[in-house]
Amino acid sequence: MDESRRAIAALTQPLDEPFDVTLAATAEELSERLGARLELDLATGVHVSPANREALLRIVREAMTNAGRHGRASEITLHLVNGGRLELRILDDGIGFDPEAAANQPGAFGLISMRERVQALGGEFRLLSKLGEGTCIEVIL
């Protein structure tokens, strides 16, 4: 069902739509389904290549889904900065986890795929989480 929604959204969205607009729409739709409040702090007029756009949107979907389903987050915040480099940060107020222990758990494919997507783009992936303190995922391109 999620894949169908993404395909329909991708087919109906303008090709030259700024990334911040697409990101906001994606995050708003997902936060509604997760039942989490959403705070957006997005630089405007951000343009990224189609490959980067798709990878970044998949990372946001995975991070937000993890925050809602596993982290039981009630609020998710997205920051997008476009200076000399693009910085995307996804923060949640969920229950947090031990990143080292999670990396060794079977089924940690979401964390692995996010990291691999960022590395494939030549970027930097940071995961900060602590039990009881939520999670922060940073992507720097």
N, CA, C and O atoms as CSV, one atom per row, in Angstrom:
chain,resi,resn,atom,element,x,y,z
A,1,MET,N,N,0.827,-1.187,0.000
A,1,MET,CA,C,0.000,0.000,0.000
A,1,MET,C,C,0.877,1.258,0.000
A,1,MET,O,O,0.626,2.204,-0.746
A,2,ASP,N,N,1.917,1.247,0.858
A,2,ASP,CA,C,2.829,2.396,0.910
A,2,ASP,C,C,3.515,2.609,-0.436
A,2,ASP,O,O,3.650,3.739,-0.906
A,3,GLU,N,N,3.946,1.510,-1.046
A,3,GLU,CA,C,4.631,1.607,-2.339
A,3,GLU,C,C,3.699,2.172,-3.401
A,3,GLU,O,O,4.132,2.949,-4.252
A,4,SER,N,N,2.440,1.796,-3.365
A,4,SER,CA,C,1.449,2.320,-4.319
A,4,SER,C,C,1.259,3.820,-4.129
A,4,SER,O,O,1.206,4.579,-5.096
A,5,ARG,N,N,1.158,4.235,-2.870
A,5,ARG,CA,C,1.008,5.671,-2.587
A,5,ARG,C,C,2.211,6.456,-3.102
A,5,ARG,O,O,2.060,7.529,-3.686
A,6,ARG,N,N,3.400,5.911,-2.880
A,6,ARG,CA,C,4.616,6.603,-3.342
A,6,ARG,C,C,4.643,6.694,-4.862
A,6,ARG,O,O,5.020,7.725,-5.419
A,7,ALA,N,N,4.248,5.626,-5.528
A,7,ALA,CA,C,4.251,5.626,-6.992
A,7,ALA,C,C,3.272,6.659,-7.531
A,7,ALA,O,O,3.598,7.388,-8.469
A,8,ILE,N,N,2.094,6.732,-6.959
A,8,ILE,CA,C,1.096,7.703,-7.407
A,8,ILE,C,C,1.592,9.121,-7.146
A,8,ILE,O,O,1.467,9.995,-8.003
A,9,ALA,N,N,2.147,9.344,-5.974
A,9,ALA,CA,C,2.676,10.678,-5.643
A,9,ALA,C,C,3.792,11.070,-6.594
A,9,ALA,O,O,3.854,12.216,-7.039
A,10,ALA,N,N,4.673,10.132,-6.909
A,10,ALA,CA,C,5.798,10.418,-7.810
A,10,ALA,C,C,5.304,10.756,-9.209
A,10,ALA,O,O,5.862,11.635,-9.866
A,11,LEU,N,N,4.277,10.077,-9.666
A,11,LEU,CA,C,3.757,10.316,-11.015
A,11,LEU,C,C,3.000,11.627,-11.129
A,11,LEU,O,O,2.924,12.198,-12.217
A,12,THR,N,N,2.444,12.114,-10.039
A,12,THR,CA,C,1.645,13.334,-10.099
A,12,THR,C,C,2.412,14.585,-9.684
A,12,THR,O,O,1.893,15.693,-9.819
A,13,GLN,N,N,3.616,14.434,-9.192
A,13,GLN,CA,C,4.364,15.591,-8.730
A,13,GLN,C,C,5.163,16.215,-9.885
A,13,GLN,O,O,5.731,15.501,-10.712
A,14,PRO,N,N,5.199,17.545,-9.929
A,14,PRO,CA,C,5.974,18.215,-10.974
A,14,PRO,C,C,7.459,17.861,-10.858
A,14,PRO,O,O,7.994,17.758,-9.754
A,15,LEU,N,N,8.112,17.678,-11.992
A,15,LEU,CA,C,9.520,17.283,-11.995
A,15,LEU,C,C,10.435,18.363,-11.427
A,15,LEU,O,O,11.504,18.058,-10.899
A,16,ASP,N,N,10.018,19.622,-11.533
A,16,ASP,CA,C,10.870,20.715,-11.066
A,16,ASP,C,C,10.455,21.243,-9.692
A,16,ASP,O,O,10.901,22.312,-9.275
A,17,GLU,N,N,9.609,20.502,-8.996
A,17,GLU,CA,C,9.162,20.926,-7.676
A,17,GLU,C,C,10.354,20.964,-6.723
A,17,GLU,O,O,11.114,19.998,-6.656
A,18,PRO,N,N,10.532,22.060,-5.984
A,18,PRO,CA,C,11.646,22.121,-5.028
A,18,PRO,C,C,11.560,20.975,-4.021
A,18,PRO,O,O,10.473,20.544,-3.636
A,19,PHE,N,N,12.722,20.498,-3.609
A,19,PHE,CA,C,12.778,19.352,-2.709
A,19,PHE,C,C,12.060,19.628,-1.396
A,19,PHE,O,O,11.415,18.733,-0.851
A,20,ASP,N,N,12.159,20.847,-0.877
A,20,ASP,CA,C,11.519,21.148,0.401
A,20,ASP,C,C,10.000,20.984,0.322
A,20,ASP,O,O,9.372,20.587,1.303
A,21,VAL,N,N,9.411,21.282,-0.827
A,21,VAL,CA,C,7.967,21.133,-1.007
A,21,VAL,C,C,7.594,19.647,-1.013
A,21,VAL,O,O,6.639,19.233,-0.357
A,22,THR,N,N,8.355,18.863,-1.758
A,22,THR,CA,C,8.119,17.417,-1.815
A,22,THR,C,C,8.337,16.781,-0.445
A,22,THR,O,O,7.552,15.936,-0.015
A,23,LEU,N,N,9.398,17.188,0.235
A,23,LEU,CA,C,9.710,16.655,1.558
A,23,LEU,C,C,8.585,16.963,2.545
A,23,LEU,O,O,8.175,16.090,3.309
A,24,ALA,N,N,8.090,18.188,2.534
A,24,ALA,CA,C,7.007,18.574,3.444
A,24,ALA,C,C,5.759,17.734,3.192
A,24,ALA,O,O,5.139,17.245,4.137
A,25,ALA,N,N,5.388,17.564,1.931
A,25,ALA,CA,C,4.191,16.780,1.601
A,25,ALA,C,C,4.347,15.326,2.043
A,25,ALA,O,O,3.421,14.739,2.604
A,26,THR,N,N,5.505,14.757,1.790
A,26,THR,CA,C,5.768,13.371,2.181
A,26,THR,C,C,5.711,13.227,3.698
A,26,THR,O,O,5.070,12.308,4.209
A,27,ALA,N,N,6.368,14.116,4.414
A,27,ALA,CA,C,6.415,14.047,5.876
A,27,ALA,C,C,5.038,14.261,6.491
A,27,ALA,O,O,4.684,13.594,7.463
A,28,GLU,N,N,4.260,15.183,5.937
A,28,GLU,CA,C,2.921,15.440,6.474
A,28,GLU,C,C,2.019,14.219,6.305
A,28,GLU,O,O,1.294,13.846,7.227
A,29,GLU,N,N,2.065,13.606,5.136
A,29,GLU,CA,C,1.244,12.420,4.883
A,29,GLU,C,C,1.638,11.292,5.831
A,29,GLU,O,O,0.773,10.614,6.385
A,30,LEU,N,N,2.930,11.092,6.016
A,30,LEU,CA,C,3.413,10.022,6.873
A,30,LEU,C,C,3.108,10.289,8.346
A,30,LEU,O,O,2.734,9.367,9.071
A,31,SER,N,N,3.259,11.520,8.793
A,31,SER,CA,C,2.995,11.830,10.202
A,31,SER,C,C,1.525,11.611,10.546
A,31,SER,O,O,1.200,11.196,11.659
A,32,GLU,N,N,0.638,11.889,9.591
A,32,GLU,CA,C,-0.786,11.632,9.814
A,32,GLU,C,C,-1.034,10.144,10.023
A,32,GLU,O,O,-1.763,9.754,10.935
A,33,ARG,N,N,-0.431,9.316,9.181
A,33,ARG,CA,C,-0.621,7.866,9.308
A,33,ARG,C,C,-0.020,7.328,10.598
A,33,ARG,O,O,-0.543,6.378,11.181
A,34,LEU,N,N,1.086,7.937,11.046
A,34,LEU,CA,C,1.749,7.477,12.271
A,34,LEU,C,C,1.098,8.041,13.532
A,34,LEU,O,O,1.309,7.521,14.628
A,35,GLY,N,N,0.311,9.099,13.378
A,35,GLY,CA,C,-0.304,9.740,14.529
A,35,GLY,C,C,0.678,10.565,15.341
A,35,GLY,O,O,0.506,10.725,16.550
A,36,ALA,N,N,1.703,11.089,14.689
A,36,ALA,CA,C,2.716,11.902,15.367
A,36,ALA,C,C,2.602,13.358,14.913
A,36,ALA,O,O,2.295,13.631,13.752
A,37,ARG,N,N,2.848,14.280,15.827
A,37,ARG,CA,C,2.927,15.693,15.455
A,37,ARG,C,C,4.184,15.893,14.628
A,37,ARG,O,O,5.192,15.214,14.826
A,38,LEU,N,N,4.111,16.832,13.702
A,38,LEU,CA,C,5.244,17.096,12.816
A,38,LEU,C,C,5.630,18.556,12.901
A,38,LEU,O,O,4.782,19.446,12.829
A,39,GLU,N,N,6.927,18.792,13.054
A,39,GLU,CA,C,7.465,20.145,13.005
A,39,GLU,C,C,8.436,20.201,11.836
A,39,GLU,O,O,9.331,19.363,11.718
A,40,LEU,N,N,8.252,21.192,10.974
A,40,LEU,CA,C,9.115,21.344,9.803
A,40,LEU,C,C,9.913,22.623,9.903
A,40,LEU,O,O,9.366,23.690,10.182
A,41,ASP,N,N,11.196,22.513,9.676
A,41,ASP,CA,C,12.114,23.654,9.611
A,41,ASP,C,C,12.943,23.436,8.350
A,41,ASP,O,O,14.067,22.936,8.407
A,42,LEU,N,N,12.371,23.818,7.212
A,42,LEU,CA,C,12.963,23.482,5.921
A,42,LEU,C,C,13.404,24.730,5.167
A,42,LEU,O,O,12.629,25.672,5.004
A,43,ALA,N,N,14.651,24.730,4.711
A,43,ALA,CA,C,15.113,25.791,3.814
A,43,ALA,C,C,14.246,25.718,2.552
A,43,ALA,O,O,13.891,24.627,2.105
A,44,THR,N,N,13.912,26.864,1.985
A,44,THR,CA,C,13.022,26.878,0.825
A,44,THR,C,C,13.801,26.921,-0.482
A,44,THR,O,O,14.952,27.354,-0.535
A,45,GLY,N,N,13.133,26.458,-1.532
A,45,GLY,CA,C,13.714,26.505,-2.867
A,45,GLY,C,C,14.871,25.545,-3.077
A,45,GLY,O,O,15.706,25.776,-3.952
A,46,VAL,N,N,14.943,24.468,-2.292
A,46,VAL,CA,C,16.041,23.512,-2.385
A,46,VAL,C,C,15.811,22.587,-3.573
A,46,VAL,O,O,14.749,21.975,-3.691
A,47,HIS,N,N,16.789,22.485,-4.442
A,47,HIS,CA,C,16.722,21.582,-5.582
A,47,HIS,C,C,17.826,20.538,-5.448
A,47,HIS,O,O,18.974,20.863,-5.143
A,48,VAL,N,N,17.460,19.277,-5.681
A,48,VAL,CA,C,18.417,18.177,-5.651
A,48,VAL,C,C,18.189,17.329,-6.893
A,48,VAL,O,O,17.127,17.395,-7.512
A,49,SER,N,N,19.179,16.542,-7.250
A,49,SER,CA,C,19.052,15.668,-8.414
A,49,SER,C,C,17.958,14.635,-8.155
A,49,SER,O,O,17.655,14.337,-7.000
A,50,PRO,N,N,17.363,14.086,-9.212
A,50,PRO,CA,C,16.327,13.057,-9.020
A,50,PRO,C,C,16.815,11.869,-8.187
A,50,PRO,O,O,16.064,11.351,-7.361
A,51,ALA,N,N,18.050,11.435,-8.388
A,51,ALA,CA,C,18.573,10.306,-7.620
A,51,ALA,C,C,18.697,10.659,-6.137
A,51,ALA,O,O,18.332,9.861,-5.273
A,52,ASN,N,N,19.207,11.848,-5.847
A,52,ASN,CA,C,19.333,12.286,-4.459
A,52,ASN,C,C,17.960,12.468,-3.830
A,52,ASN,O,O,17.750,12.112,-2.670
A,53,ARG,N,N,17.028,13.022,-4.596
A,53,ARG,CA,C,15.667,13.241,-4.102
A,53,ARG,C,C,15.048,11.922,-3.644
A,53,ARG,O,O,14.525,11.830,-2.533
A,54,GLU,N,N,15.108,10.912,-4.496
A,54,GLU,CA,C,14.492,9.623,-4.179
A,54,GLU,C,C,15.170,8.986,-2.968
A,54,GLU,O,O,14.490,8.465,-2.083
A,55,ALA,N,N,16.492,9.022,-2.919
A,55,ALA,CA,C,17.218,8.433,-1.787
A,55,ALA,C,C,16.877,9.158,-0.484
A,55,ALA,O,O,16.641,8.514,0.538
A,56,LEU,N,N,16.849,10.480,-0.514
A,56,LEU,CA,C,16.555,11.253,0.691
A,56,LEU,C,C,15.124,11.027,1.158
A,56,LEU,O,O,14.879,10.924,2.360
A,57,LEU,N,N,14.179,10.949,0.235
A,57,LEU,CA,C,12.790,10.691,0.621
A,57,LEU,C,C,12.638,9.300,1.234
A,57,LEU,O,O,11.876,9.120,2.184
A,58,ARG,N,N,13.349,8.332,0.701
A,58,ARG,CA,C,13.293,6.977,1.271
A,58,ARG,C,C,13.881,6.964,2.685
A,58,ARG,O,O,13.367,6.278,3.569
A,59,ILE,N,N,14.946,7.717,2.891
A,59,ILE,CA,C,15.553,7.813,4.223
A,59,ILE,C,C,14.573,8.457,5.202
A,59,ILE,O,O,14.409,7.975,6.323
A,60,VAL,N,N,13.933,9.527,4.789
A,60,VAL,CA,C,12.964,10.202,5.654
A,60,VAL,C,C,11.810,9.259,5.985
A,60,VAL,O,O,11.388,9.174,7.138
A,61,ARG,N,N,11.300,8.554,4.983
A,61,ARG,CA,C,10.201,7.610,5.235
A,61,ARG,C,C,10.619,6.534,6.242
A,61,ARG,O,O,9.874,6.213,7.168
A,62,GLU,N,N,11.805,5.991,6.049
A,62,GLU,CA,C,12.283,4.940,6.951
A,62,GLU,C,C,12.485,5.482,8.362
A,62,GLU,O,O,12.073,4.845,9.332
A,63,ALA,N,N,13.108,6.641,8.486
A,63,ALA,CA,C,13.372,7.227,9.808
A,63,ALA,C,C,12.068,7.565,10.531
A,63,ALA,O,O,11.922,7.294,11.723
A,64,MET,N,N,11.125,8.156,9.801
A,64,MET,CA,C,9.855,8.511,10.428
A,64,MET,C,C,9.054,7.271,10.805
A,64,MET,O,O,8.434,7.233,11.868
A,65,THR,N,N,9.062,6.270,9.953
A,65,THR,CA,C,8.346,5.027,10.247
A,65,THR,C,C,8.945,4.356,11.479
A,65,THR,O,O,8.211,3.894,12.353
A,66,ASN,N,N,10.269,4.300,11.553
A,66,ASN,CA,C,10.930,3.735,12.729
A,66,ASN,C,C,10.567,4.515,13.984
A,66,ASN,O,O,10.300,3.926,15.032
A,67,ALA,N,N,10.559,5.850,13.878
A,67,ALA,CA,C,10.244,6.692,15.033
A,67,ALA,C,C,8.838,6.405,15.545
A,67,ALA,O,O,8.616,6.303,16.752
A,68,GLY,N,N,7.895,6.276,14.620
A,68,GLY,CA,C,6.517,6.036,15.017
A,68,GLY,C,C,6.252,4.622,15.496
A,68,GLY,O,O,5.628,4.417,16.537
A,69,ARG,N,N,6.727,3.654,14.739
A,69,ARG,CA,C,6.423,2.254,15.049
A,69,ARG,C,C,7.265,1.693,16.190
A,69,ARG,O,O,6.729,1.096,17.124
A,70,HIS,N,N,8.562,1.879,16.120
A,70,HIS,CA,C,9.453,1.290,17.119
A,70,HIS,C,C,9.741,2.243,18.273
A,70,HIS,O,O,9.818,1.823,19.427
A,71,GLY,N,N,9.899,3.519,17.960
A,71,GLY,CA,C,10.256,4.496,18.987
A,71,GLY,C,C,9.080,5.094,19.720
A,71,GLY,O,O,9.251,5.779,20.728
A,72,ARG,N,N,7.870,4.834,19.213
A,72,ARG,CA,C,6.649,5.377,19.818
A,72,ARG,C,C,6.723,6.893,19.998
A,72,ARG,O,O,6.283,7.433,21.013
A,73,ALA,N,N,7.284,7.565,19.002
A,73,ALA,CA,C,7.425,9.020,19.050
A,73,ALA,C,C,6.070,9.704,18.933
A,73,ALA,O,O,5.202,9.265,18.178
A,74,SER,N,N,5.900,10.773,19.683
A,74,SER,CA,C,4.689,11.581,19.556
A,74,SER,C,C,4.960,12.824,18.719
A,74,SER,O,O,4.030,13.463,18.227
A,75,GLU,N,N,6.239,13.167,18.559
A,75,GLU,CA,C,6.607,14.329,17.739
A,75,GLU,C,C,7.865,14.014,16.931
A,75,GLU,O,O,8.827,13.436,17.436
A,76,ILE,N,N,7.822,14.414,15.667
A,76,ILE,CA,C,8.956,14.239,14.761
A,76,ILE,C,C,9.256,15.594,14.144
A,76,ILE,O,O,8.346,16.301,13.710
A,77,THR,N,N,10.529,15.953,14.104
A,77,THR,CA,C,10.957,17.231,13.546
A,77,THR,C,C,11.912,16.987,12.395
A,77,THR,O,O,12.827,16.168,12.491
A,78,LEU,N,N,11.689,17.709,11.301
A,78,LEU,CA,C,12.593,17.646,10.153
A,78,LEU,C,C,13.238,19.008,9.956
A,78,LEU,O,O,12.554,20.031,9.921
A,79,HIS,N,N,14.565,19.012,9.827
A,79,HIS,CA,C,15.338,20.211,9.517
A,79,HIS,C,C,16.020,19.977,8.177
A,79,HIS,O,O,16.584,18.910,7.935
A,80,LEU,N,N,15.965,20.976,7.314
A,80,LEU,CA,C,16.662,20.920,6.035
A,80,LEU,C,C,17.406,22.231,5.853
A,80,LEU,O,O,16.804,23.306,5.854
A,81,VAL,N,N,18.723,22.132,5.698
A,81,VAL,CA,C,19.576,23.305,5.512
A,81,VAL,C,C,20.318,23.118,4.198
A,81,VAL,O,O,20.814,22.029,3.907
A,82,ASN,N,N,20.392,24.164,3.420
A,82,ASN,CA,C,21.096,24.081,2.140
A,82,ASN,C,C,22.067,25.245,2.040
A,82,ASN,O,O,21.759,26.284,1.458
A,83,GLY,N,N,23.241,25.054,2.617
A,83,GLY,CA,C,24.293,26.063,2.541
A,83,GLY,C,C,25.337,25.566,1.566
A,83,GLY,O,O,25.026,25.283,0.409
A,84,GLY,N,N,26.572,25.457,2.024
A,84,GLY,CA,C,27.624,24.882,1.195
A,84,GLY,C,C,27.407,23.396,0.979
A,84,GLY,O,O,27.983,22.794,0.074
A,85,ARG,N,N,26.570,22.817,1.821
A,85,ARG,CA,C,26.216,21.405,1.710
A,85,ARG,C,C,24.774,21.246,2.176
A,85,ARG,O,O,24.244,22.085,2.904
A,86,LEU,N,N,24.162,20.174,1.752
A,86,LEU,CA,C,22.790,19.899,2.152
A,86,LEU,C,C,22.810,19.095,3.441
A,86,LEU,O,O,23.506,18.084,3.537
A,87,GLU,N,N,22.047,19.542,4.432
A,87,GLU,CA,C,21.961,18.845,5.706
A,87,GLU,C,C,20.503,18.556,6.005
A,87,GLU,O,O,19.665,19.457,6.006
A,88,LEU,N,N,20.212,17.300,6.256
A,88,LEU,CA,C,18.869,16.854,6.598
A,88,LEU,C,C,18.940,16.173,7.951
A,88,LEU,O,O,19.765,15.285,8.168
A,89,ARG,N,N,18.069,16.595,8.862
A,89,ARG,CA,C,18.056,16.025,10.207
A,89,ARG,C,C,16.625,15.616,10.546
A,89,ARG,O,O,15.685,16.391,10.367
A,90,ILE,N,N,16.475,14.386,11.038
A,90,ILE,CA,C,15.184,13.861,11.465
A,90,ILE,C,C,15.305,13.546,12.947
A,90,ILE,O,O,16.080,12.675,13.342
A,91,LEU,N,N,14.534,14.260,13.767
A,91,LEU,CA,C,14.583,14.100,15.226
A,91,LEU,C,C,13.247,13.582,15.728
A,91,LEU,O,O,12.198,13.938,15.192
A,92,ASP,N,N,13.280,12.746,16.750
A,92,ASP,CA,C,12.021,12.321,17.355
A,92,ASP,C,C,12.152,12.287,18.871
A,92,ASP,O,O,13.251,12.234,19.422
A,93,ASP,N,N,10.997,12.320,19.525
A,93,ASP,CA,C,10.965,12.301,20.989
A,93,ASP,C,C,10.595,10.922,21.516
A,93,ASP,O,O,10.030,10.799,22.603
A,94,GLY,N,N,10.910,9.895,20.753
A,94,GLY,CA,C,10.550,8.529,21.126
A,94,GLY,C,C,11.393,7.972,22.255
A,94,GLY,O,O,12.099,8.698,22.954
A,95,ILE,N,N,11.298,6.662,22.412
A,95,ILE,CA,C,11.953,5.991,23.535
A,95,ILE,C,C,13.446,5.784,23.326
A,95,ILE,O,O,14.161,5.440,24.268
A,96,GLY,N,N,13.934,5.994,22.080
A,96,GLY,CA,C,15.356,5.838,21.803
A,96,GLY,C,C,15.796,4.389,21.861
A,96,GLY,O,O,15.004,3.494,22.158
A,97,PHE,N,N,17.067,4.170,21.573
A,97,PHE,CA,C,17.629,2.819,21.580
A,97,PHE,C,C,19.137,2.902,21.601
A,97,PHE,O,O,19.711,3.981,21.458
A,98,ASP,N,N,19.770,1.771,21.778
A,98,ASP,CA,C,21.232,1.678,21.754
A,98,ASP,C,C,21.642,1.376,20.313
A,98,ASP,O,O,21.430,0.255,19.851
A,99,PRO,N,N,22.226,2.343,19.581
A,99,PRO,CA,C,22.569,2.126,18.172
A,99,PRO,C,C,23.499,0.948,17.927
A,99,PRO,O,O,23.342,0.243,16.931
A,100,GLU,N,N,24.461,0.720,18.808
A,100,GLU,CA,C,25.389,-0.397,18.613
A,100,GLU,C,C,24.678,-1.739,18.742
A,100,GLU,O,O,24.913,-2.651,17.950
A,101,ALA,N,N,23.822,-1.854,19.728
A,101,ALA,CA,C,23.074,-3.099,19.910
A,101,ALA,C,C,22.110,-3.308,18.748
A,101,ALA,O,O,21.946,-4.433,18.278
A,102,ALA,N,N,21.472,-2.243,18.281
A,102,ALA,CA,C,20.501,-2.349,17.182
A,102,ALA,C,C,21.172,-2.772,15.889
A,102,ALA,O,O,20.583,-3.517,15.105
A,103,ALA,N,N,22.388,-2.314,15.652
A,103,ALA,CA,C,23.099,-2.646,14.411
A,103,ALA,C,C,23.375,-4.139,14.310
A,103,ALA,O,O,23.505,-4.674,13.209
A,104,ASN,N,N,23.465,-4.809,15.439
A,104,ASN,CA,C,23.751,-6.244,15.455
A,104,ASN,C,C,22.498,-7.111,15.560
A,104,ASN,O,O,22.590,-8.337,15.615
A,105,GLN,N,N,21.330,-6.475,15.587
A,105,GLN,CA,C,20.076,-7.212,15.690
A,105,GLN,C,C,19.620,-7.703,14.325
A,105,GLN,O,O,19.749,-6.979,13.338
A,106,PRO,N,N,19.094,-8.903,14.250
A,106,PRO,CA,C,18.499,-9.350,12.988
A,106,PRO,C,C,17.310,-8.444,12.668
A,106,PRO,O,O,16.551,-8.068,13.562
A,107,GLY,N,N,17.154,-8.101,11.407
A,107,GLY,CA,C,16.038,-7.258,10.999
A,107,GLY,C,C,16.328,-5.769,11.090
A,107,GLY,O,O,15.402,-4.965,10.977
A,108,ALA,N,N,17.581,-5.373,11.292
A,108,ALA,CA,C,17.942,-3.951,11.357
A,108,ALA,C,C,18.199,-3.404,9.956
A,108,ALA,O,O,19.055,-2.540,9.764
A,109,PHE,N,N,17.458,-3.910,8.991
A,109,PHE,CA,C,17.685,-3.532,7.597
A,109,PHE,C,C,17.422,-2.054,7.331
A,109,PHE,O,O,18.071,-1.458,6.472
A,110,GLY,N,N,16.482,-1.459,8.052
A,110,GLY,CA,C,16.167,-0.052,7.844
A,110,GLY,C,C,17.355,0.844,8.132
A,110,GLY,O,O,17.673,1.740,7.350
A,111,LEU,N,N,18.012,0.598,9.265
A,111,LEU,CA,C,19.191,1.390,9.624
A,111,LEU,C,C,20.314,1.168,8.623
A,111,LEU,O,O,20.993,2.109,8.212
A,112,ILE,N,N,20.499,-0.083,8.239
A,112,ILE,CA,C,21.555,-0.413,7.283
A,112,ILE,C,C,21.277,0.240,5.932
A,112,ILE,O,O,22.183,0.803,5.318
A,113,SER,N,N,20.035,0.169,5.467
A,113,SER,CA,C,19.716,0.736,4.151
A,113,SER,C,C,19.858,2.253,4.137
A,113,SER,O,O,20.292,2.823,3.136
A,114,MET,N,N,19.494,2.918,5.248
A,114,MET,CA,C,19.671,4.376,5.301
A,114,MET,C,C,21.148,4.728,5.178
A,114,MET,O,O,21.527,5.600,4.396
A,115,ARG,N,N,21.965,4.049,5.947
A,115,ARG,CA,C,23.410,4.310,5.919
A,115,ARG,C,C,23.976,4.048,4.519
A,115,ARG,O,O,24.752,4.852,4.001
A,116,GLU,N,N,23.590,2.931,3.913
A,116,GLU,CA,C,24.098,2.583,2.579
A,116,GLU,C,C,23.645,3.581,1.516
A,116,GLU,O,O,24.410,3.910,0.609
A,117,ARG,N,N,22.418,4.059,1.621
A,117,ARG,CA,C,21.926,5.057,0.649
A,117,ARG,C,C,22.766,6.333,0.711
A,117,ARG,O,O,23.149,6.893,-0.316
A,118,VAL,N,N,23.041,6.777,1.929
A,118,VAL,CA,C,23.839,8.003,2.097
A,118,VAL,C,C,25.255,7.793,1.582
A,118,VAL,O,O,25.803,8.661,0.903
A,119,GLN,N,N,25.841,6.666,1.894
A,119,GLN,CA,C,27.195,6.378,1.418
A,119,GLN,C,C,27.235,6.310,-0.104
A,119,GLN,O,O,28.203,6.762,-0.715
A,120,ALA,N,N,26.203,5.753,-0.722
A,120,ALA,CA,C,26.145,5.675,-2.184
A,120,ALA,C,C,26.087,7.063,-2.818
A,120,ALA,O,O,26.514,7.246,-3.958
A,121,LEU,N,N,25.560,8.037,-2.083
A,121,LEU,CA,C,25.506,9.419,-2.570
A,121,LEU,C,C,26.791,10.180,-2.247
A,121,LEU,O,O,26.931,11.348,-2.611
A,122,GLY,N,N,27.723,9.522,-1.568
A,122,GLY,CA,C,28.972,10.185,-1.189
A,122,GLY,C,C,28.807,11.076,0.022
A,122,GLY,O,O,29.610,11.983,0.243
A,123,GLY,N,N,27.780,10.830,0.805
A,123,GLY,CA,C,27.498,11.676,1.953
A,123,GLY,C,C,27.902,11.049,3.277
A,123,GLY,O,O,28.540,9.997,3.331
A,124,GLU,N,N,27.507,11.731,4.333
A,124,GLU,CA,C,27.819,11.307,5.691
A,124,GLU,C,C,26.511,11.017,6.426
A,124,GLU,O,O,25.573,11.811,6.361
A,125,PHE,N,N,26.448,9.894,7.118
A,125,PHE,CA,C,25.275,9.470,7.872
A,125,PHE,C,C,25.639,9.424,9.343
A,125,PHE,O,O,26.650,8.835,9.725
A,126,ARG,N,N,24.810,10.048,10.166
A,126,ARG,CA,C,25.035,10.020,11.613
A,126,ARG,C,C,23.751,9.566,12.297
A,126,ARG,O,O,22.656,10.013,11.953
A,127,LEU,N,N,23.899,8.691,13.249
A,127,LEU,CA,C,22.771,8.194,14.025
A,127,LEU,C,C,23.088,8.408,15.493
A,127,LEU,O,O,24.066,7.874,16.017
A,128,LEU,N,N,22.252,9.193,16.147
A,128,LEU,CA,C,22.428,9.469,17.570
A,128,LEU,C,C,21.142,9.064,18.282
A,128,LEU,O,O,20.061,9.550,17.950
A,129,SER,N,N,21.265,8.185,19.248
A,129,SER,CA,C,20.101,7.769,20.014
A,129,SER,C,C,20.555,7.286,21.371
A,129,SER,O,O,21.669,6.793,21.548
A,130,LYS,N,N,19.657,7.444,22.320
A,130,LYS,CA,C,19.935,7.007,23.672
A,130,LYS,C,C,18.612,6.573,24.280
A,130,LYS,O,O,17.590,7.232,24.086
A,131,LEU,N,N,18.625,5.486,25.002
A,131,LEU,CA,C,17.399,5.003,25.634
A,131,LEU,C,C,16.722,6.120,26.426
A,131,LEU,O,O,17.354,6.790,27.243
A,132,GLY,N,N,15.455,6.304,26.177
A,132,GLY,CA,C,14.679,7.321,26.884
A,132,GLY,C,C,14.848,8.727,26.359
A,132,GLY,O,O,14.236,9.649,26.898
A,133,GLU,N,N,15.653,8.935,25.328
A,133,GLU,CA,C,15.938,10.301,24.863
A,133,GLU,C,C,15.676,10.525,23.388
A,133,GLU,O,O,16.080,11.561,22.859
A,134,GLY,N,N,15.030,9.619,22.710
A,134,GLY,CA,C,14.715,9.827,21.308
A,134,GLY,C,C,15.880,9.537,20.395
A,134,GLY,O,O,16.906,9.000,20.814
A,135,THR,N,N,15.706,9.903,19.134
A,135,THR,CA,C,16.693,9.595,18.101
A,135,THR,C,C,16.867,10.785,17.177
A,135,THR,O,O,15.928,11.542,16.931
A,136,CYS,N,N,18.088,10.939,16.666
A,136,CYS,CA,C,18.408,11.960,15.682
A,136,CYS,C,C,19.190,11.289,14.559
A,136,CYS,O,O,20.214,10.647,14.794
A,137,ILE,N,N,18.693,11.449,13.341
A,137,ILE,CA,C,19.400,10.945,12.167
A,137,ILE,C,C,19.802,12.159,11.347
A,137,ILE,O,O,18.976,13.020,11.045
A,138,GLU,N,N,21.082,12.221,10.989
A,138,GLU,CA,C,21.608,13.326,10.186
A,138,GLU,C,C,22.185,12.789,8.893
A,138,GLU,O,O,22.897,11.785,8.872
A,139,VAL,N,N,21.860,13.485,7.814
A,139,VAL,CA,C,22.395,13.179,6.500
A,139,VAL,C,C,23.050,14.447,5.993
A,139,VAL,O,O,22.427,15.508,5.963
A,140,ILE,N,N,24.311,14.337,5.593
A,140,ILE,CA,C,25.042,15.496,5.079
A,140,ILE,C,C,25.585,15.144,3.705
A,140,ILE,O,O,26.329,14.175,3.550
A,141,LEU,N,N,25.208,15.938,2.706
A,141,LEU,CA,C,25.682,15.724,1.332
A,141,LEU,C,C,26.469,16.953,0.892
A,141,LEU,O,O,26.966,16.998,-0.234
